[in-house]
Amino acid sequence: MKRKILLPTDFSKNAWHAITYALELYKKDLCDFYILNVFSATGNVIDSLINMDPGSEIYETAKLNSENGLAKVTDMIVFKDYNNPKHHFETISTFNNVVEAIKNIVEEKDIEMIIMGTKGNTASRTKVFGGVAIDVMEKVRNCPVIVIPETAKHNLPKEIVFPNSYKTHIKRRELNYLVDLAKKCEATIRVLHVAAEDKLTDKQINNKKLIEEYFEGVAYTFHRLSHMDIPSAINCFVESRDSDMVAFINRKHAFFGSILTHPLVKVIGFDSKVPLLVMHDLRN
């Protein structure tokens, strides 16, 4: 069965890096890659949506720039002598808000994974994850996303860190993408518990046992760090082991608001070399 992968691009160097990472990651799979550029005429998307009508000069200029940019990306894939017969490419140029456009394409094309860069052309050096990347991680809840930092190493993950508190019951299908990725890359999953307490509760013990069941068939180990805040612990663990990826389940209204948009971005993030796999809980 063909995989369907969405590759959003703003034509930045980081976006191209994410595309080449995706081609490497899925090099053995039959894939339809959808390369998406979302255009607007001004920096203010709301102004653009109000003032840009199809047929107007401002709209048609932005559309042409978008289509030319996508043509250049496909030329770069060809120029890279990238001729994997298993891969098919389709470009999509659309006028919209980026998050809404991505949600629409995910539904319309039945996309199974989004792979994108963290920074755009105008990214501030002090922000690791650009606003668009955070919005996609947080708001596009019908599809997992792999976010590739600007300086990410190009090797495929051999060690994936999966932080978990064991406090929430995880469903098997919520981890399907992580298990699939680990099998594809022959990677080991390192389950990291950042502990505030000395002992696990009965509920945590049961939830940990479930994770063991779900990871049957892949290599995994359990690890524990204590007396550290979560972002620092993850960062130290990843750096000390030279891990290749961090995977999270983003629980609605819990994870990003409390951790990722503020301290985790600062701590894991500045000049991070580690891609993030962001999955979603399936309860809402």
C-alpha positions, 0 to 999 in steps of 0.5 A: 500500500502506498504511503501518503506524505505531506511536505509543506514548504515555504521555500526556505533552506530548512524546508528543503532539508525536511524534504530531503530527510523525508525522501531518505526516511521513506526511501524503501516505501512506495510513496506519494509525496505532496509538496505544499506551498500556502501563499498569501500576498502580505505578512498578515494572512487575515488582510490577504484573505480579505483583500485578495481575490482570484484574478486580482493582480496581487493574488495572481502574482502571489500564485505565480510565485508559489507555483514557480517556487514549487517547480524549482523544488521539483527541479531540485529533486531531479537535479539531486539525481533523485530517481527513486521509482517508488516515489511519486511527487505532486505539487499543491499551491493554495491560498489559505491560512497554513494550518487550515490548508494543511488540515484540508489536504490531510483530509482530502488526500488521506495523509498519514504523516506530515514532515516539515522544517521548524523555521521559515525564511523570517525565523528569529534566531531566538525561537527554535520552533517557528510559530507555524511549526508549533501551530501545526504540532498543536492544531493539526490533530488528525495526523502526526508530524515529524518536525526537522530542526534546521541543524538536524543530522541527516542520518535516520533515527537509530535511537528514539527517546519517548518521554512518558510519565506512565500516568495516562493510559495509552492506547495501542493505536496511539503508538502505531506511528512510533512502532512503525518508525522504529521498525522501519529504521531498526531503531531502539526506543528509549522510554524516559520517565522523569520522576517526581516521586520515588515509587510508581503508583499501581496505575503507573505500573499497569500503564508501564506494562501496557507500553511493554506489550505495545513495544513487543517486536521492537527494541526498547529500554526503560530509563528514569531521571529524577530531581529535574524538570522535564525539559532539562531531563529530556535535553540532558538524556538526548545530548548525553546519549546522542539520540536521534529523535524525540517522540511525544504524544500531544494530549489536547490542552495538556502537553503543548500549553504546559511544556512545549510552547515555552520551556521545552522549546527553549531547552531542547530547542536552541540549535537542536539537532533532534527531530520531533515526532509528535503524535496525538491522543485519540480521545478527542 
